[in-house]
Amino acid sequence: MQGDVAVTAESTDSILAPLWAMFDAISSAIWYVLHPILATIDPLCGPVGIFSLLGGNGQLSCGNAGWGDEIAFGFYVTASLALCTLPLGLVIGFFLALAKQSSVGQLRTAADIYTTLFRGLPELLTLFIIYYGIPIALQGLAAQLGYAGPVEVNGFVAGMIAIGIVFSSYCSEVLQSAFKAIPSGQYEGGYAIGLTRWQTMRLVVLPQLIRVALPGLGNLWMILLKDTALVSAIGLPDILRQTGIAAKVTKHAFTFFGVACMLFLILAILSSFVFNWIEAKSRRAEVRR
């Protein structure tokens, strides 16, 4: 029996090894092409970046002399995590909002339990459960399939799932309120002109839903940006972790945590401009209609 398990695990490794090798090769090729471009337009450590211009040869300079490179990397990890989590949370939140309006009682109950659970738990606790719990679950599943090797979950993926789950629970409430704000006549009008249920949702309801929900979703996005700082607790090199390491090494905590504040405020201000532009565009589209 042990021999069979070993053979199965060996077969699994032999199948996955070429796939991982191909993935690494593709990733390396993409990075080789994009790295010079990204280094040039880098707003923090590029030729005209903030740290390059203002850091001088001090602790915030880029390169071996300062911590600019490390903090810049943390900035991009934070921004990437937020941007990757947003669509995940929106999709789950949308289907939760639909489930809460379903005529099937079991769906409504399941959606209510989901949102109550993840709105009630602290975000940090949810992150720990996902980060430490998923590997245990995957390890058990892999053992059932005959694979006895270690199973690890990337911190970025765990952070994206955990924050996405919390975001989706709040997002579902915003979207449910937006659904209730749309008159039932909009649905009936779509059906009356021959649209299917899906076409009515896509062409009639969704455009109005987005306009109604935008202010609430904008607030949730700001909360999402701040929640990304929690991933520093599981070792992901985000803004807070990178500035924390720099503060501990240099003993200049106020300077580096001040930089962290500045970077989070930059993300928040840029996000405000984007959401204001989207809202203005949606209002113009409504006027034209």
DAHUHU-V556214 format. One record per residue. N is the residue number from 1. SS is DSSP state (alpha for helix, beta for strand, coil for the rest). Layout:
n=N ss=SS
n=N ss=SS
This chain:
n=1 ss=coil
n=2 ss=alpha
n=3 ss=alpha
n=4 ss=alpha
n=5 ss=alpha
n=6 ss=alpha
n=7 ss=alpha
n=8 ss=alpha
n=9 ss=alpha
n=10 ss=alpha
n=11 ss=alpha
n=12 ss=alpha
n=13 ss=alpha
n=14 ss=alpha
n=15 ss=alpha
n=16 ss=alpha
n=17 ss=alpha
n=18 ss=alpha
n=19 ss=alpha
n=20 ss=alpha
n=21 ss=alpha
n=22 ss=alpha
n=23 ss=alpha
n=24 ss=alpha
n=25 ss=alpha
n=26 ss=alpha
n=27 ss=alpha
n=28 ss=alpha
n=29 ss=alpha
n=30 ss=alpha
n=31 ss=alpha
n=32 ss=alpha
n=33 ss=alpha
n=34 ss=alpha
n=35 ss=alpha
n=36 ss=alpha
n=37 ss=alpha
n=38 ss=alpha
n=39 ss=alpha
n=40 ss=alpha
n=41 ss=alpha
n=42 ss=coil
n=43 ss=coil
n=44 ss=coil
n=45 ss=coil
n=46 ss=coil
n=47 ss=coil
n=48 ss=coil
n=49 ss=coil
n=50 ss=alpha
n=51 ss=alpha
n=52 ss=alpha
n=53 ss=alpha
n=54 ss=alpha
n=55 ss=coil
n=56 ss=coil
n=57 ss=coil
n=58 ss=coil
n=59 ss=coil
n=60 ss=coil
n=61 ss=coil
n=62 ss=coil
n=63 ss=coil
n=64 ss=coil
n=65 ss=coil
n=66 ss=coil
n=67 ss=coil
n=68 ss=alpha
n=69 ss=alpha
n=70 ss=alpha
n=71 ss=alpha
n=72 ss=alpha
n=73 ss=alpha
n=74 ss=alpha
n=75 ss=alpha
n=76 ss=alpha
n=77 ss=alpha
n=78 ss=alpha
n=79 ss=alpha
n=80 ss=alpha
n=81 ss=alpha
n=82 ss=alpha
n=83 ss=alpha
n=84 ss=alpha
n=85 ss=alpha
n=86 ss=alpha
n=87 ss=alpha
n=88 ss=alpha
n=89 ss=alpha
n=90 ss=alpha
n=91 ss=alpha
n=92 ss=alpha
n=93 ss=alpha
n=94 ss=alpha
n=95 ss=alpha
n=96 ss=alpha
n=97 ss=alpha
n=98 ss=alpha
n=99 ss=alpha
n=100 ss=alpha
n=101 ss=coil
n=102 ss=coil
n=103 ss=coil
n=104 ss=coil
n=105 ss=alpha
n=106 ss=alpha
n=107 ss=alpha
n=108 ss=alpha
n=109 ss=alpha
n=110 ss=alpha
n=111 ss=alpha
n=112 ss=alpha
n=113 ss=alpha
n=114 ss=alpha
n=115 ss=alpha
n=116 ss=alpha
n=117 ss=alpha
n=118 ss=alpha
n=119 ss=alpha
n=120 ss=alpha
n=121 ss=coil
n=122 ss=coil
n=123 ss=alpha
n=124 ss=alpha
n=125 ss=alpha
n=126 ss=alpha
n=127 ss=alpha
n=128 ss=alpha
n=129 ss=alpha
n=130 ss=alpha
n=131 ss=alpha
n=132 ss=alpha
n=133 ss=alpha
n=134 ss=alpha
n=135 ss=alpha
n=136 ss=alpha
n=137 ss=alpha
n=138 ss=alpha
n=139 ss=alpha
n=140 ss=alpha
n=141 ss=alpha
n=142 ss=alpha
n=143 ss=alpha
n=144 ss=alpha
n=145 ss=coil
n=146 ss=coil
n=147 ss=coil
n=148 ss=coil
n=149 ss=coil
n=150 ss=coil
n=151 ss=coil
n=152 ss=coil
n=153 ss=coil
n=154 ss=coil
n=155 ss=alpha
n=156 ss=alpha
n=157 ss=alpha
n=158 ss=alpha
n=159 ss=alpha
n=160 ss=alpha
n=161 ss=alpha
n=162 ss=alpha
n=163 ss=alpha
n=164 ss=alpha
n=165 ss=alpha
n=166 ss=alpha
n=167 ss=alpha
n=168 ss=alpha
n=169 ss=alpha
n=170 ss=alpha
n=171 ss=alpha
n=172 ss=alpha
n=173 ss=alpha
n=174 ss=alpha
n=175 ss=alpha
n=176 ss=alpha
n=177 ss=alpha
n=178 ss=alpha
n=179 ss=alpha
n=180 ss=alpha
n=181 ss=alpha
n=182 ss=coil
n=183 ss=coil
n=184 ss=alpha
n=185 ss=alpha
n=186 ss=alpha
n=187 ss=alpha
n=188 ss=alpha
n=189 ss=alpha
n=190 ss=alpha
n=191 ss=alpha
n=192 ss=alpha
n=193 ss=coil
n=194 ss=coil
n=195 ss=coil
n=196 ss=coil
n=197 ss=alpha
n=198 ss=alpha
n=199 ss=alpha
n=200 ss=alpha
n=201 ss=alpha
n=202 ss=alpha
n=203 ss=alpha
n=204 ss=alpha
n=205 ss=alpha
n=206 ss=alpha
n=207 ss=alpha
n=208 ss=alpha
n=209 ss=alpha
n=210 ss=alpha
n=211 ss=alpha
n=212 ss=alpha
n=213 ss=alpha
n=214 ss=alpha
n=215 ss=alpha
n=216 ss=alpha
n=217 ss=alpha
n=218 ss=alpha
n=219 ss=alpha
n=220 ss=alpha
n=221 ss=alpha
n=222 ss=alpha
n=223 ss=alpha
n=224 ss=alpha
n=225 ss=alpha
n=226 ss=alpha
n=227 ss=alpha
n=228 ss=alpha
n=229 ss=alpha
n=230 ss=alpha
n=231 ss=alpha
n=232 ss=alpha
n=233 ss=alpha
n=234 ss=alpha
n=235 ss=coil
n=236 ss=coil
n=237 ss=coil
n=238 ss=coil
n=239 ss=alpha
n=240 ss=alpha
n=241 ss=alpha
n=242 ss=alpha
n=243 ss=alpha
n=244 ss=alpha
n=245 ss=alpha
n=246 ss=alpha
n=247 ss=alpha
n=248 ss=alpha
n=249 ss=alpha
n=250 ss=alpha
n=251 ss=coil
n=252 ss=coil
n=253 ss=alpha
n=254 ss=alpha
n=255 ss=alpha
n=256 ss=alpha
n=257 ss=alpha
n=258 ss=alpha
n=259 ss=alpha
n=260 ss=alpha
n=261 ss=alpha
n=262 ss=alpha
n=263 ss=alpha
n=264 ss=alpha
n=265 ss=alpha
n=266 ss=alpha
n=267 ss=alpha
n=268 ss=alpha
n=269 ss=alpha
n=270 ss=alpha
n=271 ss=alpha
n=272 ss=alpha
n=273 ss=alpha
n=274 ss=alpha
n=275 ss=alpha
n=276 ss=alpha
n=277 ss=alpha
n=278 ss=alpha
n=279 ss=alpha
n=280 ss=alpha
n=281 ss=alpha
n=282 ss=alpha
n=283 ss=alpha
n=284 ss=alpha
n=285 ss=alpha
n=286 ss=alpha
n=287 ss=alpha
n=288 ss=alpha
n=289 ss=coil
